[in-house]
């Protein structure tokens, strides 16, 4: 898809999904790969109809095109927050603009704040939530640190809680999204 004036018209953007969960991160930088790891774990679950989890890796600007496929997008990414490794915090775009001034926020080709700013300039009206996960080790190498490996069940539960609403969105799961972990 190329960018042209038709993308700025709301009618020109059709959505395939109600919610697209994008696991962002570089799996060659240890804990930075937590977003793709969580997306792959979510793909194993029976997510509600209209909800799709995708390993978005380090797609950079291509994420703008992906955002057009859904009315709501949830990014799952490693975020340096100065917290205990494996801690989870849910952000909105408004929150990260403030945090982006204090820290680099993302180690990808383009930072999440810049990506969201570009999406707003293009007129995308996608609702966005960010599930930030505190990394332990962002050095070169594959595999998650032991701290993040142990935190994966809690992170999955936090993502499903965010999907369930918890002040962000209306619940999309019949039995509650956390029930998906016990299936």
N, C-alpha and C positions, 0 to 999 in steps of 0.2 A: 504494500500500500504506500502510496506517495502522499506527501502533505500538500494539500491545495485548499482553496477556499471552501470547498464542500465539507471539509472536516470541521470547520468552524460552525456549521449549521447543525443544530441538535438533531434534526430529522435525518441527517445523513449518517448518523452513527447508530447502527443497530447493535443490540447487545445479545450475545450468545448465552451469558451466564448471569444469574442474580448476584453471585459472589465469586470472584476469582481470587484464590489465595496464592500469592507469588512468593515462593521461597527464594530469596535473593542471597547471594554470597559466593565466595570463591572457595571451593573445596580443596584447593591447593594451598590454602592458608589456614590450616587446622580449624579452629573454632569459627572462622568466617564462613565455613561450610554448613553451619547449623541451619540456615534457612532452607537450602536444598534438601538437607537431611530430613527436616520436619515435613517438607512438602512430599517427599517420597513416602514417609510414614503415613501421612494423611491419605495418599493415593490408595493405600491398602485398606482403608476404612470405607464403609458404605456411606458416603457423604450424602446429604439431602439433594434431591433433584435441583439442578440449576447451580450447584456449588461444585467448583473444580479446583483442585490443588495442582500447582505446576512448579517444577523445578526450574526457576527462572535464572539460576546461576548468575553470571555476570553479563547479562544481555544489554546493559547500559540503556542507550536511547531506544532500543527495540521494545523496552518495557512500556513506552508510551503507546505503541501500537497494541500491545497486549491489554493495556488498561481500557482501551476502547471496546473490548469484548464483554465488559461487565458493567452493571450499574453500580456495583460496590467492589472495591479491591482491598484486600488485606495483604500487606507486605509482612513477611516474617524474615527478620534479619538480625545479625549480630550488631549490637550497638554498645559502644563504650559509655557506660553510665556511672562508673565508679561504685558499682554495687558488687555483691558476692557473685562469683561465677555461676551461671545458670539462672540468675534472677530474671524475672520477666516483667516488663512494663508495657502497657498499651498506650500508644500515642495517637494524636491526630496530627494532620499537617501543621496546624497552628502551633502545636507544642514543639515540633522539631525545628521550626524556624528559629525559635529562641535557643534551643539546645545546639543548633548548627553553628551559632556564633561562638560557642564555647569549645566545640570539638569538631573533628572532621566527620563524625557521624557514620561514614561508610567508606570502605576501602575499594569500592567498585570504580569502574571507568568514569562514571558520573555519580555524584552523590545523590541520595534520595531527595534532599531538599531541592536540589537543582532540577531533578527529574519532575518533581511535583510542580515546581514553578513553571517549567516548560509546558506541562500538561494544562495548567491553568491558562497560559498564554494562548494555547491552541483551542481553548474553549471547552475542554473536557469537563463534564459535570459529574464525573465519577466520585462517589463518596469513598474516602480512603481512611483506613486505620493501619497503624503500624504496630506489630508485635515485636518489641525490641528484646533481645536476649543478651545478657551480659556475658561476653567471652572471657576465657581465661588466657588463651594463647593464640595470638594472631600471626605467629611465625610461619615460615615456609614449611610445608609438610602436609601429609594427608591424615585424615582421621581426627575425631574430636578428642579434646582433653578428657581425662576420666571424670572431671567435674561435670562437663556438659553431657557426657554419656549417661551419667547417673540422673541428670536433670531432664532427660528426654520425656519420660512419662508426665512429669509436671508441666513441661513446655507444651506438650500435646494437649493436656487438659486446659491450660491457659488459652491456647489458640481456640479450642472448642468453646470455652466460656465466652471468649470475645465474639465468636461466631453466633453464639446463643443470644447475644444482646448485651447484657451487662452494661447498659447505658449507651451502647453504640448503635445497635440495630435490633430490629424485631427478630425474635428467634425463628430460625428456618428449619428446625428439627422437630419432628412430631413428639418424640419422647424426651427432648432435651439433648443437645449435642454431646454432652459429657457421657451419655448413655452409649454412644458409639464405641467408646473405649472398652466396654464390657461385652461387646458382641463377638 
